[in-house]
């Protein structure tokens, strides 16, 4: 069910002529933890070089991410910025976060892009949990699916980013 949901999200995002925050909300509005057992969040991620961050930030702010602040971390060639997110566990993820700072989701996203397939990361502690006491940290994994512009849209055939889902290794919390 998880991969089917991400595939549906990528098709919906890729078919938009000018994907924005309202579209993301509509696409993800029916997703819940009841439907996706153990899911923490779903999101939309884009890649950019550090020097491109200000322009990328302006672009997505103009598309409804009004308070977006891209937080470039580390020396990665491509940074992976969380643009939109929907929390499914009532713990909000910070948009603008640079996911390239965590090896596991970054590797899964890169593999998803090159393979064109939904890809799972190895288990890891979520970035949002790394400052918590050890007992409260969630061991999770990320599923990433590449978003490609659909035929008939201005971005037909172009890579647009990733739809992702974050899932707890142990659900039931």
DSSP file (Angstrom, degrees, kcal/mol; ACC not computed):
  #  RESIDUE AA STRUCTURE BP1 BP2  ACC     N-H-->O    O-->H-N    N-H-->O    O-->H-N    TCO  KAPPA ALPHA  PHI   PSI    X-CA   Y-CA   Z-CA
    1    1 A X     >        0   0    0      0, 0.0     4,-2.2     0, 0.0     5,-0.2   0.000 360.0 360.0 360.0 -34.7    0.0    0.0    0.0
    2    2 A X  H  >  +     0   0    0      1,-0.2     4,-2.3     2,-0.2     5,-0.2   0.940 360.0  44.0 -63.4 -47.7    2.9    2.4    0.7
    3    3 A X  H  > S+     0   0    0      1,-0.2     4,-2.5     2,-0.2    -1,-0.2   0.879 112.6  53.0 -67.4 -35.8    4.4    2.2   -2.7
    4    4 A X  H  > S+     0   0    0      2,-0.2     4,-2.4     1,-0.2    -1,-0.2   0.903 108.7  50.4 -63.5 -40.3    1.0    2.5   -4.4
    5    5 A X  H  X S+     0   0    0     -4,-2.2     4,-2.3     2,-0.2    -2,-0.2   0.926 111.8  46.5 -63.9 -45.1    0.3    5.6   -2.4
    6    6 A X  H  X S+     0   0    0     -4,-2.3     4,-2.8     2,-0.2    -2,-0.2   0.896 110.9  52.8 -64.7 -38.7    3.6    7.2   -3.4
    7    7 A X  H  X S+     0   0    0     -4,-2.5     4,-2.1     2,-0.2    -2,-0.2   0.911 109.9  48.6 -62.1 -41.3    3.0    6.2   -7.0
    8    8 A X  H  X S+     0   0    0     -4,-2.4     4,-2.3     2,-0.2    -2,-0.2   0.906 111.3  50.4 -63.6 -41.1   -0.4    7.9   -6.8
    9    9 A X  H  X S+     0   0    0     -4,-2.3     4,-2.9     2,-0.2     5,-0.3   0.927 109.9  49.5 -62.7 -44.6    1.3   11.0   -5.3
   10   10 A X  H  X S+     0   0    0     -4,-2.8     4,-2.8     1,-0.2    -1,-0.2   0.900 111.6  48.9 -64.3 -39.1    3.9   11.2   -8.0
   11   11 A X  H  X S+     0   0    0     -4,-2.1     4,-1.2    -5,-0.2    -1,-0.2   0.915 113.4  47.0 -64.5 -42.1    1.3   10.9  -10.8
   12   12 A X  H  < S+     0   0    0     -4,-2.3     4,-0.4     2,-0.2    -2,-0.2   0.922 116.0  43.6 -66.7 -43.9   -0.8   13.6   -9.2
   13   13 A X  H >< S+     0   0    0     -4,-2.9     3,-1.5     1,-0.2     6,-0.2   0.936 112.9  52.4 -66.1 -46.1    2.1   16.0   -8.7
   14   14 A X  H 3< S+     0   0    0     -4,-2.8   136,-2.9    -5,-0.3    -1,-0.2   0.719 104.4  57.3 -64.3 -21.8    3.6   15.3  -12.1
   15   15 A X  T 3< S+     0   0    0     -4,-1.2    -1,-0.3    -3,-0.2     2,-0.2   0.527  83.3 104.2 -88.0  -5.6    0.3   16.1  -13.8
   16   16 A X    <   -     0   0    0     -3,-1.5     3,-0.4    -4,-0.4   134,-0.2  -0.512  62.9-148.9 -76.1 142.7    0.0   19.6  -12.3
   17   17 A X  S    S+     0   0    0      1,-0.2   137,-0.2    -2,-0.2    -1,-0.1   0.782  96.3   7.9 -82.1 -26.4    0.8   22.5  -14.7
   18   18 A X  S    S-     0   0    0    136,-0.0    -1,-0.2   135,-0.0     5,-0.1  -0.489  86.8-149.8-151.6  75.3    2.1   24.6  -11.8
   19   19 A X        +     0   0    0     -3,-0.4     2,-0.2    -6,-0.2    -6,-0.0  -0.152  28.9 161.3 -51.7 132.3    2.4   22.5   -8.7
   20   20 A X     >  -     0   0    0     44,-0.1     4,-2.3     1,-0.0    44,-0.2  -0.819  54.3 -81.3-145.2-177.7    1.9   24.5   -5.5
   21   21 A X  H  > S+     0   0    0     42,-2.8     4,-2.5    -2,-0.2     5,-0.2   0.858 124.7  54.0 -61.0 -38.0    1.0   24.2   -1.8
   22   22 A X  H  > S+     0   0    0      2,-0.2     4,-2.2     1,-0.2    -1,-0.2   0.905 109.1  48.9 -63.9 -41.0   -2.7   24.0   -2.4
   23   23 A X  H  > S+     0   0    0      2,-0.2     4,-2.9     1,-0.2    -2,-0.2   0.928 110.4  50.9 -62.6 -45.1   -2.2   21.1   -4.8
   24   24 A X  H  X S+     0   0    0     -4,-2.3     4,-2.2     1,-0.2    -2,-0.2   0.924 110.2  49.5 -59.4 -44.8    0.0   19.3   -2.3
   25   25 A X  H  X S+     0   0    0     -4,-2.5     4,-0.9     1,-0.2    -1,-0.2   0.914 113.2  46.4 -60.5 -43.2   -2.7   19.8    0.4
   26   26 A X  H  < S+     0   0    0     -4,-2.2     3,-0.4     1,-0.2     4,-0.3   0.913 112.7  49.8 -65.7 -42.7   -5.4   18.4   -2.0
   27   27 A X  H  < S+     0   0    0     -4,-2.9     3,-0.3     1,-0.2    -1,-0.2   0.857 122.1  32.4 -64.8 -36.4   -3.2   15.5   -3.1
   28   28 A X  H >< S+     0   0    0     -4,-2.2     3,-1.8    -5,-0.2    -1,-0.2   0.416  87.7 103.5-102.2   1.0   -2.4   14.4    0.5
   29   29 A X  T 3< S+     0   0    0     -4,-0.9    -1,-0.2    -3,-0.4    -2,-0.1   0.761  82.4  47.0 -60.8 -28.2   -5.6   15.5    2.3
   30   30 A X  T 3  S+     0   0    0     -4,-0.3     2,-0.4    -3,-0.3    -1,-0.3   0.414  85.5 109.7 -95.7   2.8   -7.0   11.9    2.6
   31   31 A X    <   +     0   0    0     -3,-1.8     2,-0.3     4,-0.1    11,-0.1  -0.660  41.3 158.9 -82.6 130.7   -3.8   10.3    3.9
   32   32 A X     >  -     0   0    0     -2,-0.4     4,-2.2     1,-0.0     3,-0.2  -0.899  55.4-104.7-140.9 168.4   -3.9    9.3    7.5
   33   33 A X  T  4 S+     0   0    0     55,-0.4     6,-0.2    -2,-0.3     5,-0.2   0.775 119.6  61.0 -66.9 -26.2   -2.1    6.9    9.9
   34   34 A X  T  4 S+     0   0    0      1,-0.2     3,-0.4     3,-0.1    -1,-0.2   0.891 111.4  38.0 -66.8 -37.4   -5.1    4.6    9.7
   35   35 A X  T  4 S+     0   0    0      1,-0.3     2,-0.4    -3,-0.2    -2,-0.2   0.810 127.2  36.4 -81.1 -31.9   -4.6    4.3    5.9
   36   36 A X  S >< S-     0   0    0     -4,-2.2     3,-2.5     3,-0.1    -1,-0.3  -0.721  88.7-147.8-123.9  78.9   -0.8    4.2    6.2
   37   37 A X  T 3  S+     0   0    0     -2,-0.4    -3,-0.1    -3,-0.4     3,-0.1  -0.180  80.6   8.9 -50.6 127.0    0.0    2.2    9.3
   38   38 A X  T 3  S+     0   0    0      1,-0.3   130,-3.0    -5,-0.2    -1,-0.3   0.424  91.0 144.2  83.1  -1.1    3.2    3.5   11.0
   39   39 A X  E <   -A  167   0A   0     -3,-2.5    -1,-0.3   128,-0.2   128,-0.3  -0.512  28.4-177.1 -74.7 137.8    3.6    6.5    8.7
   40   40 A X  E     -     0   0A   0    126,-3.6    48,-3.5     1,-0.4    49,-1.2   0.798  62.9 -23.9 -96.0 -41.7    5.0    9.7   10.2
   41   41 A X  E     -AB 166  87A   0    125,-1.1   125,-2.7    46,-0.3    -1,-0.4  -0.989  45.3-141.2-164.8 160.2    4.7   12.0    7.3
   42   42 A X  E     +AB 165  86A   0     44,-1.9    44,-2.8    -2,-0.3     2,-0.3  -0.945  32.9 164.5-125.2 153.7    4.6   12.4    3.5
   43   43 A X  E     -AB 164  85A   0    121,-2.4   121,-2.3    -2,-0.3     2,-0.4  -0.938  37.5-116.1-156.7 177.0    6.4   15.2    1.7
   44   44 A X  E     -AB 163  84A   0     40,-2.3    39,-2.7    -2,-0.3    40,-1.3  -0.999  32.3-171.6-126.0 127.5    7.7   16.7   -1.5
   45   45 A X  E     -AB 162  82A   0    117,-2.5   117,-2.6    -2,-0.4     2,-0.3  -0.928   5.5-169.0-123.7 140.6   11.5   17.2   -1.8
   46   46 A X  E     - B   0  81A   0     35,-2.3    35,-2.8    -2,-0.4     2,-0.3  -0.890  15.9-132.2-123.2 159.2   13.5   19.0   -4.5
   47   47 A X  E     + B   0  80A   0     -2,-0.3     2,-0.3    33,-0.2    33,-0.2  -0.848  31.4 154.5-110.9 150.9   17.3   19.0   -5.1
   48   48 A X  E     - B   0  79A   0     31,-1.9    31,-3.3    -2,-0.3     2,-0.2  -0.970  43.1-102.7-163.3 155.7   19.5   22.1   -5.7
   49   49 A X    >>  -     0   0    0     -2,-0.3     3,-1.5    29,-0.2     4,-0.6  -0.500  43.2-107.1 -77.8 156.7   23.1   23.1   -5.3
   50   50 A X  G >4 S+     0   0    0     27,-0.3     3,-1.4    26,-0.3     4,-0.3   0.880 120.1  54.5 -54.9 -42.0   23.8   25.4   -2.3
   51   51 A X  G 34 S+     0   0    0      1,-0.3    -1,-0.3     2,-0.1     4,-0.3   0.697 105.0  54.8 -67.3 -18.5   24.3   28.4   -4.5
   52   52 A X  G <> S+     0   0    0     -3,-1.5     4,-2.6     1,-0.2     3,-0.3   0.546  80.3  96.7 -88.2  -9.0   20.8   27.9   -6.0
   53   53 A X  H <X S+     0   0    0     -3,-1.4     4,-2.9    -4,-0.6     5,-0.2   0.868  79.5  51.5 -54.8 -45.6   19.1   27.8   -2.6
   54   54 A X  H  > S+     0   0    0     -4,-0.3     4,-2.2    -3,-0.3    -1,-0.2   0.921 114.2  43.7 -60.2 -42.0   17.9   31.5   -2.5
   55   55 A X  H  > S+     0   0    0     -3,-0.3     4,-2.5    -4,-0.3    -1,-0.2   0.902 114.7  49.4 -68.6 -40.3   16.3   31.2   -6.0
   56   56 A X  H  X S+     0   0    0     -4,-2.6     4,-2.4     2,-0.2     5,-0.3   0.915 110.5  51.3 -63.5 -42.9   14.8   27.8   -5.1
   57   57 A X  H  X S+     0   0    0     -4,-2.9     4,-2.3    -5,-0.3    -2,-0.2   0.933 111.1  47.3 -60.4 -47.1   13.4   29.3   -1.9
   58   58 A X  H  X S+     0   0    0     -4,-2.2     4,-2.1    -5,-0.2    -2,-0.2   0.916 110.8  53.2 -60.1 -43.9   11.9   32.3   -3.7
   59   59 A X  H  < S+     0   0    0     -4,-2.5     4,-0.5     1,-0.2    -2,-0.2   0.943 113.2  41.2 -57.6 -50.7   10.3   29.9   -6.4
   60   60 A X  H ><>S+     0   0    0     -4,-2.4     5,-2.2     1,-0.2     3,-0.6   0.820 110.5  57.1 -73.7 -29.5    8.6   27.7   -3.8
   61   61 A X  H ><5S+     0   0    0     -4,-2.3     3,-1.5    -5,-0.3    -1,-0.2   0.903 104.0  53.8 -62.4 -38.9    7.5   30.6   -1.7
   62   62 A X  T 3<5S+     0   0    0     -4,-2.1    -1,-0.2     1,-0.3    -2,-0.2   0.672 104.7  57.7 -68.3 -14.7    5.8   32.0   -4.7
   63   63 A X  T < 5S-     0   0    0     -3,-0.6   -42,-2.8    -4,-0.5    -1,-0.3  -0.007 135.0 -80.4-105.5  27.2    4.0   28.6   -4.9
   64   64 A X  T < 5S+     0   0    0     -3,-1.5     2,-1.3   -44,-0.2    -3,-0.2   0.373  99.1 115.3  98.9  -4.0    2.5   28.8   -1.5
   65   65 A X    > < +     0   0    0     -5,-2.2     3,-2.1     1,-0.2    -3,-0.1  -0.464  38.9 166.6 -92.9  63.1    5.4   27.8    0.8
   66   66 A X  T 3   +     0   0    0     -2,-1.3    -1,-0.2     1,-0.3    -5,-0.1   0.741  69.9  38.0 -54.5 -35.5    5.3   31.3    2.3
   67   67 A X  T 3  S+     0   0    0     -3,-0.2    -1,-0.3     2,-0.0     2,-0.1   0.247  82.7 140.8-102.5  12.7    7.5   30.7    5.4
   68   68 A X    <   +     0   0    0     -3,-2.1     2,-0.4   -11,-0.1    28,-0.1  -0.334  24.8 179.7 -60.7 130.3    9.9   28.3    3.7
   69   69 A X        -     0   0    0     26,-0.3     2,-0.2    -2,-0.1    -1,-0.1  -0.901  21.8-140.2-134.0 103.9   13.5   28.8    4.8
   70   70 A X        -     0   0    0     -2,-0.4     2,-0.7   -17,-0.2    27,-0.2  -0.461  11.5-157.9 -69.9 131.7   16.0   26.4    3.1
   71   71 A X  B     -g   97   0B   0     25,-2.7    27,-0.6    -2,-0.2     2,-0.2  -0.806   5.8-158.5-115.9  87.3   18.6   25.2    5.5
   72   72 A X        -     0   0    0     -2,-0.7     2,-0.4   -22,-0.1    25,-0.0  -0.485  14.1-175.7 -69.2 129.0   21.7   24.1    3.6
   73   73 A X        -     0   0    0     -2,-0.2     3,-0.5    24,-0.0    27,-0.1  -0.989  40.3 -10.5-129.4 135.3   23.8   21.7    5.7
   74   74 A X  S    S-     0   0    0     -2,-0.4    27,-0.1     1,-0.2    26,-0.0  -0.125  87.8 -66.8  79.0-171.8   27.1   20.1    4.8
   75   75 A X  S    S+     0   0    0     26,-0.0    -1,-0.2     3,-0.0     4,-0.0   0.024  71.2 147.3-110.3  24.0   29.1   20.0    1.7
   76   76 A X        -     0   0    0     -3,-0.5   -26,-0.3     1,-0.1     3,-0.1  -0.232  50.9-133.1 -60.2 150.2   26.9   17.8   -0.5
   77   77 A X  S    S+     0   0    0      1,-0.2     2,-0.5   -28,-0.1   -27,-0.3   0.951  97.6  29.3 -67.4 -50.1   26.9   18.5   -4.3
   78   78 A X  S    S-     0   0    0    -29,-0.1     2,-0.3   -28,-0.1    -1,-0.2  -0.947  79.4-150.7-112.0 130.7   23.1   18.4   -4.4
   79   79 A X  E     -B   48   0A   0    -31,-3.3   -31,-1.9    -2,-0.5     2,-0.6  -0.752   9.2-140.6 -97.4 149.4   21.1   19.4   -1.3
   80   80 A X  E     -B   47   0A   0     -2,-0.3    19,-3.5   -33,-0.2     2,-0.5  -0.908  20.4-165.5-117.1 102.3   17.7   17.8   -0.8
   81   81 A X  E     -BC  46  98A   0    -35,-2.8   -35,-2.3    -2,-0.6     2,-0.7  -0.769  18.8-135.7-100.2 128.6   15.2   20.3    0.5
   82   82 A X  E     +B   45   0A   0     15,-2.1    14,-4.2    -2,-0.5    15,-0.2  -0.716  30.3 171.2 -77.9 114.3   11.8   19.3    2.0
   83   83 A X  E     +     0   0A   0    -39,-2.7     2,-0.4    -2,-0.7    -1,-0.2   0.904  62.4  14.8 -93.2 -52.5    9.4   21.8    0.5
   84   84 A X  E     +B   44   0A   0    -40,-1.3   -40,-2.3    11,-0.1     2,-0.3  -0.943  67.6 177.0-125.2 147.1    6.0   20.6    1.5
   85   85 A X  E     -B   43   0A   0     -2,-0.4     2,-0.5   -42,-0.2   -42,-0.2  -0.997  19.1-158.0-148.6 149.7    5.1   18.1    4.2
   86   86 A X  E     -B   42   0A   0    -44,-2.8   -44,-1.9    -2,-0.3     2,-0.3  -0.981  21.6-140.8-126.6 118.0    2.0   16.6    5.8
   87   87 A X  E     -B   41   0A   0     -2,-0.5   -46,-0.3   -46,-0.2     5,-0.1  -0.581  19.7-179.9 -76.6 136.3    2.4   15.1    9.3
   88   88 A X  S    S+     0   0    0    -48,-3.5   -55,-0.4    -2,-0.3   -47,-0.2   0.419  83.1  47.9-111.9  -4.5    0.5   11.9    9.9
   89   89 A X  S    S-     0   0    0    -49,-1.2   -48,-0.1     2,-0.2     3,-0.1   0.199 112.4-109.4-120.0  13.9    1.7   11.5   13.5
   90   90 A X  S    S+     0   0    0    -50,-0.2     2,-0.6     1,-0.2   -49,-0.1   0.628  87.5 114.3  67.3  15.5    1.0   15.1   14.7
   91   91 A X        -     0   0    0    -51,-0.3    -2,-0.2     0, 0.0    -3,-0.2  -0.951  65.1-136.4-114.8 109.8    4.7   15.8   15.0
   92   92 A X        -     0   0    0     -2,-0.6     2,-0.3    -5,-0.1   -51,-0.1  -0.417   7.4-143.4 -73.0 134.0    5.5   18.5   12.4
   93   93 A X        -     0   0    0     -2,-0.2     2,-0.6     1,-0.0    -6,-0.1  -0.737  27.7-110.8 -89.5 144.3    8.6   18.2   10.2
   94   94 A X    >   -     0   0    0     -2,-0.3     3,-1.2     2,-0.0   -12,-0.2  -0.646  26.9-137.2 -79.7 119.3   10.4   21.4    9.4
   95   95 A X  T 3  S+     0   0    0     -2,-0.6   -26,-0.3     1,-0.2   -12,-0.2  -0.393  89.6  42.7 -67.5 156.1   10.1   22.4    5.8
   96   96 A X  T 3  S+     0   0    0    -14,-4.2   -25,-2.7     1,-0.3    -1,-0.2   0.247  80.5 144.6  88.9 -13.0   13.3   23.7    4.3
   97   97 A X  B <   -g   71   0B   0     -3,-1.2   -15,-2.1   -15,-0.2     2,-0.9  -0.317  52.2-128.1 -61.3 139.6   15.3   20.9    6.1
   98   98 A X  B >   -C   81   0A   0    -27,-0.6     3,-1.2   -17,-0.2   -17,-0.2  -0.814  21.1-171.5 -92.7 104.4   18.2   19.6    4.0
   99   99 A X  G >  S+     0   0    0    -19,-3.5     3,-1.8    -2,-0.9     7,-0.4   0.604  72.2  83.8 -74.3 -10.8   17.8   15.8    4.0
  100  100 A X  G 3  S+     0   0    0    -20,-0.4    -1,-0.3     1,-0.3   -19,-0.1   0.674  75.1  73.9 -67.1 -13.3   21.2   15.4    2.4
  101  101 A X  G <  S+     0   0    0     -3,-1.2     2,-0.6   -21,-0.2    -1,-0.3   0.646  88.8  66.5 -73.7 -13.4   22.7   15.6    5.9
  102  102 A X  S <> S-     0   0    0     -3,-1.8     4,-1.8     1,-0.1     5,-0.2  -0.946  75.2-152.3-110.3 119.7   21.3   12.0    6.6
  103  103 A X  H  > S+     0   0    0     -2,-0.6     4,-2.6     1,-0.2     5,-0.2   0.874  87.2  57.0 -57.5 -43.4   23.0    9.4    4.5
  104  104 A X  H  > S+     0   0    0      1,-0.2     4,-2.0     2,-0.2    -1,-0.2   0.940 111.2  36.8 -64.2 -53.9   20.1    6.9    4.4
  105  105 A X  H  > S+     0   0    0      1,-0.2     4,-2.5     2,-0.2    -1,-0.2   0.892 116.5  54.8 -67.4 -34.4   17.3    9.1    2.9
  106  106 A X  H  X S+     0   0    0     -4,-1.8     4,-2.3    -7,-0.4    -2,-0.2   0.923 109.5  46.9 -62.2 -43.6   19.8   10.9    0.6
  107  107 A X  H  X S+     0   0    0     -4,-2.6     4,-2.4    -5,-0.2    -1,-0.2   0.904 111.6  50.9 -65.0 -41.1   21.0    7.5   -0.8
  108  108 A X  H  X S+     0   0    0     -4,-2.0     4,-2.5    -5,-0.2    -2,-0.2   0.903 110.8  49.0 -63.7 -41.0   17.4    6.3   -1.3
  109  109 A X  H  X S+     0   0    0     -4,-2.5     4,-2.3     2,-0.2    -2,-0.2   0.920 111.3  48.7 -66.2 -42.8   16.4    9.5   -3.1
  110  110 A X  H  X S+     0   0    0     -4,-2.3     4,-2.2     1,-0.2    -2,-0.2   0.920 113.5  47.0 -63.7 -42.0   19.4    9.3   -5.5
  111  111 A X  H  X S+     0   0    0     -4,-2.4     4,-2.7     2,-0.2     6,-0.3   0.903 110.3  53.1 -65.8 -40.6   18.7    5.6   -6.2
  112  112 A X  H  X S+     0   0    0     -4,-2.5     4,-2.2     1,-0.2     5,-0.4   0.904 110.0  49.0 -59.8 -41.2   15.0    6.3   -6.8
  113  113 A X  H  < S+     0   0    0     -4,-2.3    -2,-0.2     1,-0.2    -1,-0.2   0.934 115.3  41.7 -66.4 -45.6   15.9    9.0   -9.3
  114  114 A X  H  < S+     0   0    0     -4,-2.2    -2,-0.2     1,-0.2    -1,-0.2   0.851 122.8  39.0 -72.9 -32.5   18.4    6.9  -11.2
  115  115 A X  H  < S-     0   0    0     -4,-2.7    -2,-0.2    -5,-0.2    -1,-0.2   0.740  95.7-135.5 -87.5 -24.1   16.2    3.8  -11.2
  116  116 A X     <  +     0   0    0     -4,-2.2     2,-0.3    -5,-0.3    -3,-0.2   0.620  68.9 111.8  76.6  12.3   12.8    5.5  -11.7
  117  117 A X  S    S-     0   0    0     -5,-0.4    -1,-0.3    -6,-0.3     2,-0.3  -0.774  81.3 -92.7-118.1 158.9   11.4    3.3   -9.0
  118  118 A X        -     0   0    0     -2,-0.3     2,-0.4    27,-0.1    27,-0.2  -0.559  51.0-166.0 -65.0 132.0   10.1    3.7   -5.4
  119  119 A X  E     -D  144   0A   0     25,-2.6    25,-2.7    -2,-0.3     2,-0.4  -0.969  13.4-142.1-130.3 140.4   13.1    3.1   -3.2
  120  120 A X  E     -D  143   0A   0     -2,-0.4    23,-0.2    23,-0.2     2,-0.1  -0.795  15.4-136.8-100.9 142.7   13.4    2.4    0.5
  121  121 A X        -     0   0    0     21,-2.5     2,-0.1    -2,-0.4   -16,-0.1  -0.444  29.9 -97.6 -83.6 166.1   16.2    3.7    2.7
  122  122 A X        -     0   0    0    -18,-0.2    20,-0.3     1,-0.1    -1,-0.1  -0.494  60.2 -80.5 -70.6 156.5   18.0    1.8    5.4
  123  123 A X        +     0   0    0     -2,-0.1     2,-0.3    18,-0.1    18,-0.2  -0.297  64.1 160.8 -60.0 145.5   16.6    2.4    8.9
  124  124 A X  E     -E  140   0A   0     16,-2.7    16,-3.0    -3,-0.1     2,-0.5  -0.971  45.7 -92.1-157.5 165.3   17.8    5.6   10.5
  125  125 A X  E     -E  139   0A   0     -2,-0.3    14,-0.2    14,-0.2     5,-0.1  -0.759  52.9-109.9 -85.2 126.9   16.9    8.0   13.3
  126  126 A X    >>  -     0   0    0     12,-1.2     3,-1.2    -2,-0.5     4,-0.8  -0.197  17.0-125.0 -56.3 144.7   14.8   10.9   11.9
  127  127 A X  G >4 S+     0   0    0      1,-0.3     3,-0.9     2,-0.2     4,-0.3   0.892 112.8  56.3 -57.2 -40.1   16.5   14.3   11.7
  128  128 A X  G 34 S+     0   0    0      1,-0.2    -1,-0.3     2,-0.1     3,-0.2   0.691 110.3  46.2 -67.5 -16.2   13.6   15.7   13.7
  129  129 A X  G X4 S+     0   0    0     -3,-1.2     3,-1.9     1,-0.1    -1,-0.2   0.521  82.9  93.2-101.3  -7.8   14.3   13.2   16.5
  130  130 A X  T << S+     0   0    0     -3,-0.9    -1,-0.1    -4,-0.8    -2,-0.1   0.730  85.8  51.3 -65.3 -21.8   18.1   13.4   16.8
  131  131 A X  T 3  S+     0   0    0     -4,-0.3    -1,-0.3    -3,-0.2     2,-0.1   0.484  94.1  95.1 -90.3  -2.9   17.9   16.0   19.6
  132  132 A X  S <  S-     0   0    0     -3,-1.9     5,-0.1     1,-0.1    -3,-0.0  -0.416  91.9 -83.5 -83.5 160.7   15.5   13.9   21.7
  133  133 A X    >>  -     0   0    0      1,-0.1     3,-2.0    -2,-0.1     4,-0.7  -0.334  48.5-108.1 -57.2 148.1   16.5   11.6   24.5
  134  134 A X  G >4 S+     0   0    0      1,-0.3     3,-1.2     2,-0.2    -1,-0.1   0.842 117.1  58.4 -51.1 -42.5   17.5    8.2   23.1
  135  135 A X  G 34 S+     0   0    0      1,-0.2    -1,-0.3     3,-0.0    -2,-0.1   0.721 107.2  48.4 -64.0 -20.9   14.4    6.4   24.3
  136  136 A X  G <4 S+     0   0    0     -3,-2.0    -1,-0.2    -7,-0.1    -2,-0.2   0.521  84.0 111.4 -97.5  -7.7   12.2    8.8   22.3
  137  137 A X    <<  -     0   0    0     -3,-1.2     2,-0.5    -4,-0.7    -7,-0.1  -0.474  64.2-133.1 -73.0 135.4   14.0    8.6   19.0
  138  138 A X        -     0   0    0     -2,-0.2   -12,-1.2   -12,-0.1     2,-0.7  -0.763   4.8-144.7 -89.7 128.3   12.1    6.9   16.2
  139  139 A X  E     +E  125   0A   0     -2,-0.5    30,-3.3   -14,-0.2    31,-0.6  -0.844  43.1 157.9 -86.3 119.1   13.9    4.3   14.2
  140  140 A X  E     -EF 124 168A   0    -16,-3.0   -16,-2.7    -2,-0.7     2,-0.3  -0.771  35.4-142.0-137.0 174.5   12.4    4.9   10.7
  141  141 A X  E     - F   0 167A   0     26,-2.4    26,-2.8    -2,-0.2     2,-0.4  -0.964  16.2-134.3-139.2 159.6   12.9    4.4    7.0
  142  142 A X  E     - F   0 166A   0     -2,-0.3   -21,-2.5   -20,-0.3     2,-0.5  -0.921   4.9-155.0-116.3 137.9   12.0    6.6    4.1
  143  143 A X  E     -DF 120 165A   0     22,-2.8    22,-2.2    -2,-0.4     2,-0.4  -0.953  18.2-168.8-105.7 132.3   10.4    5.6    0.8
  144  144 A X  E     -DF 119 164A   0    -25,-2.7   -25,-2.6    -2,-0.5     2,-0.4  -0.965   9.5-175.1-124.9 139.6   11.2    7.9   -2.1
  145  145 A X  E     - F   0 163A   0     18,-2.5    18,-2.6    -2,-0.4   -27,-0.1  -0.998  27.5-120.4-133.3 129.4    9.6    8.1   -5.5
  146  146 A X  E     - F   0 162A   0     -2,-0.4     2,-0.6   -34,-0.3    16,-0.3  -0.435  20.9-141.6 -70.0 140.2   10.8   10.3   -8.4
  147  147 A X  E     - F   0 161A   0     14,-3.2    13,-3.3    -2,-0.1    14,-0.9  -0.913  20.2-174.7-104.4 122.9    8.3   12.8   -9.7
  148  148 A X  E     - F   0 159A   0     -2,-0.6    11,-0.2    11,-0.2     8,-0.1  -0.948  32.6-105.5-118.4 136.4    8.4   13.3  -13.5
  149  149 A X  B     -h  156   0C   0      9,-2.7     8,-3.1     6,-0.6  -134,-0.2  -0.374  40.6-124.4 -60.7 133.6    6.3   15.9  -15.4
  150  150 A X    >   -     0   0    0   -136,-2.9     3,-1.7     6,-0.2     5,-0.2  -0.380  33.1 -84.1 -79.3 156.6    3.4   14.2  -17.2
  151  151 A X  T 3  S+     0   0    0      1,-0.2    -1,-0.1     5,-0.1     3,-0.1  -0.291 116.1  32.5 -55.8 141.7    2.8   14.5  -20.9
  152  152 A X  T 3  S+     0   0    0      1,-0.4     2,-0.3    -3,-0.1    -1,-0.2   0.407  97.9 103.8  88.2  -2.7    0.8   17.7  -21.8
  153  153 A X  S X  S-     0   0    0     -3,-1.7     3,-1.7  -139,-0.1    -1,-0.4  -0.732  85.7-110.6-105.7 160.8    2.4   19.7  -18.9
  154  154 A X  T 3  S+     0   0    0      1,-0.3  -137,-0.1    -2,-0.3    -1,-0.1   0.760 120.1  47.2 -59.6 -23.2    5.1   22.4  -19.3
  155  155 A X  T >  S+     0   0    0   -141,-0.2     3,-2.5    -5,-0.2    -6,-0.6   0.023  79.8 163.6-107.3  26.7    7.5   20.0  -17.5
  156  156 A X  B <  S+h  149   0C   0     -3,-1.7    -6,-0.2     1,-0.3    -5,-0.1  -0.203  72.6   1.6 -51.1 125.8    6.7   16.9  -19.5
  157  157 A X  T 3  S+     0   0    0     -8,-3.1     2,-0.3     1,-0.3    -1,-0.3   0.364 102.4 125.0  79.4  -4.6    9.4   14.3  -19.0
  158  158 A X    <   -     0   0    0     -3,-2.5    -9,-2.7    -8,-0.1     2,-0.4  -0.644  67.4-114.8 -90.9 144.8   11.4   16.4  -16.6
  159  159 A X  E     + F   0 148A   0     -2,-0.3   -11,-0.2   -11,-0.2     3,-0.1  -0.645  35.5 175.4 -73.0 127.9   12.5   15.3  -13.2
  160  160 A X  E     -     0   0A   0    -13,-3.3     2,-0.3    -2,-0.4   -12,-0.2   0.662  48.7 -82.1-108.9 -23.7   10.7   17.6  -10.7
  161  161 A X  E     - F   0 147A   0    -14,-0.9   -14,-3.2  -115,-0.1    -1,-0.4  -0.987  54.6 -61.8 151.1-155.3   11.7   16.1   -7.3
  162  162 A X  E     -AF  45 146A   0   -117,-2.6  -117,-2.5    -2,-0.3     2,-0.5  -0.972  21.0-144.0-131.4 143.8   10.5   13.3   -5.0
  163  163 A X  E     -AF  44 145A   0    -18,-2.6   -18,-2.5    -2,-0.4     2,-0.3  -0.898  36.4-174.9 -93.3 136.3    7.4   12.3   -3.2
  164  164 A X  E     -AF  43 144A   0   -121,-2.3  -121,-2.4    -2,-0.5     2,-0.4  -0.944  21.9-161.9-135.5 158.5    8.5   10.7    0.0
  165  165 A X  E     -AF  42 143A   0    -22,-2.2   -22,-2.8    -2,-0.3     2,-0.5  -0.998  10.8-149.4-135.7 139.1    7.0    8.9    3.0
  166  166 A X  E     -AF  41 142A   0   -125,-2.7  -126,-3.6    -2,-0.4  -125,-1.1  -0.940  19.6-174.7-112.4 129.5    8.6    8.4    6.4
  167  167 A X  E     -AF  39 141A   0    -26,-2.8   -26,-2.4    -2,-0.5  -128,-0.2  -0.960  24.5-119.9-129.4 139.3    7.6    5.2    8.3
  168  168 A X  E     - F   0 140A   0   -130,-3.0   -28,-0.3    -2,-0.4     3,-0.2  -0.536  13.4-140.9 -74.6 140.4    8.4    4.0   11.8
  169  169 A X  S    S+     0   0    0    -30,-3.3     2,-0.6     1,-0.3    -1,-0.1   0.918 100.3  37.4 -65.7 -42.7   10.2    0.6   11.9
  170  170 A X  S    S-     0   0    0    -31,-0.6    -1,-0.3  -132,-0.1     3,-0.3  -0.940  85.0-169.2-110.6 112.1    8.0   -0.2   15.0
  171  171 A X        +     0   0    0     -2,-0.6  -134,-0.0    -3,-0.2    -2,-0.0  -0.349  51.6  81.3 -90.7 176.8    4.5    1.1   14.6
  172  172 A X              0   0    0     -2,-0.1    -1,-0.2    -4,-0.0  -135,-0.0   0.408 360.0 360.0 108.7  -0.5    1.8    1.3   17.2
  173  173 A X              0   0    0     -3,-0.3    -2,-0.1  -135,-0.0    -3,-0.0   0.478 360.0 360.0 -75.1 360.0    2.8    4.5   19.0
